[in-house]
Amino acid sequence: MNDEIGRVATREYAVALPDGAKGKLAFALCDLSRDNALARHARKREAVGFGLLGFEGLPGAPRHPLLWVRTRSGMEMTVSDGDDP
């Protein structure tokens, strides 16, 4: 997979939440070596990996994908401007 944000692997899952809501979660692993804003942000955070987490059809979920960044000490998630944290 070769796209502008550098996705190297993706998976999508249908989910059912305890409240009965149904939707999809989409995970993407992105290329840390790419020259784009997402990869630069991840490198600044000293990431060992990063990607996106998207939500579809889930009430109250962010409208735009979250950026996830895995560091040596933990995991960070960033919401898009305009989405509630």
C-alpha positions in Angstrom: 0.0 0.0 0.0 1.5 3.3 -1.0 -0.4 6.5 -0.3 0.5 10.0 0.7 0.4 9.4 4.5 2.5 6.2 4.2 0.1 3.5 5.3 1.9 0.2 5.2 -0.8 -2.0 6.8 -4.5 -1.6 7.6 -7.2 -3.6 9.3 -10.9 -2.9 9.7 -13.2 -4.5 12.3 -16.9 -4.6 12.9 -17.6 -3.9 16.5 -20.7 -4.0 18.8 -20.5 -2.0 22.0 -22.1 -2.9 25.3 -24.9 -0.3 24.7 -25.8 -2.0 21.5 -24.2 0.5 19.1 -22.6 -1.1 16.1 -19.9 0.3 13.9 -16.4 -0.1 12.5 -12.9 0.5 13.8 -10.1 1.0 11.3 -6.4 0.7 12.2 -3.5 1.8 10.1 0.2 1.4 10.7 2.2 4.1 8.9 5.8 4.5 7.7 7.8 6.5 10.2 10.4 7.4 7.6 8.0 9.3 5.3 8.3 13.0 4.9 4.9 14.2 5.9 3.4 16.0 8.9 2.2 12.9 10.6 5.5 11.1 10.4 7.4 14.3 11.4 5.1 14.6 14.5 5.7 11.0 15.4 9.5 11.3 15.1 9.4 14.5 17.3 7.7 12.3 19.9 10.5 9.7 19.5 8.1 7.2 18.2 8.9 3.5 17.6 5.7 3.3 15.6 2.6 5.3 14.6 -0.6 5.2 12.7 -4.3 6.1 12.6 -7.4 4.8 14.3 -10.7 5.6 12.6 -14.3 5.2 13.8 -17.4 4.7 11.6 -21.0 4.6 12.8 -20.2 4.9 16.6 -22.1 7.6 18.4 -19.9 10.0 20.3 -16.7 8.8 18.5 -14.3 11.3 17.0 -15.4 12.3 13.4 -11.8 12.2 12.2 -9.1 9.5 12.7 -7.0 9.7 15.8 -3.2 9.7 15.5 -1.6 7.1 17.7 2.1 7.2 18.5 3.9 4.3 20.3 6.9 5.5 22.2 9.4 3.4 24.3 7.5 4.5 27.4 3.9 4.3 26.3 1.2 5.2 23.9 -0.1 8.7 22.9 -3.3 9.5 21.0 -4.1 12.9 19.4 -7.5 13.9 18.1 -7.9 16.2 15.1 -8.7 19.8 15.5 -12.4 20.3 16.0 -12.9 16.8 17.5 -13.5 16.6 21.3 -10.7 14.9 23.3 
